[in-house]
Amino acid sequence: MAVTLKKEVVVDEWWTLVEGAADKVEQVFKDTEDNIKNSKAPDVSFERVKVSSSFLGGVFGGQRDFIHIKDKHLPKFDMYIGVRQYGTHLDCTWYLTNEPGLIWRLINMALVFFKRKLVLNLTLFDEHDLRVYATVVHHCFRTAVEKITKVTGQEIPKSSKGFLGIS
């Protein structure tokens, strides 16, 4: 399946570069999928997809492999986990995206003009569930990456950068 990200807003993200581990792409994908499955997170599903950042990019081969993760109760918040070879290194990243409706997109566009932060239309419980969902997925991915870095002795960042600041 192919996914085009256009209107989504990245609300949180994490990435690291693992030196000398370019041959571990499939291992990290597989271990991450196994970790998510073993977490038994309720109503969380995932699949591998090809992602592009524009329609034309997808048509002309500008796609990357990601695991697309969804929580049934948070339909406007998807996570994308990407692992790719970058020279001799392994580029590992995840994004938590939100696809706001037209009204919220306009509000957030206005807030950018006033140098304010993104506003998400979430109840207290929805925000808590979003934190739990994203943290579980983050730990599943980070554990898969740490399996490789333990051998090399490399340190990787613990916290995400964005709205949630997951550790």
Secondary structure, 3 states (H helix, E strand, C coil): CEEECCCCEEEEEEEEEECCCHHHHHHHHHHHHHHHHHHCCCCEEEEEEEEECCHHHHHCCCCEEEEEEEECCCCCEEEEEEEEEECCEEEEEEEEEECCCHHHHHHHHHHHHCCCCCCCCCCHHHHHHHHHHHHHHHHHHHHHHHHHHHHHCCCCCCCCEECCCCC
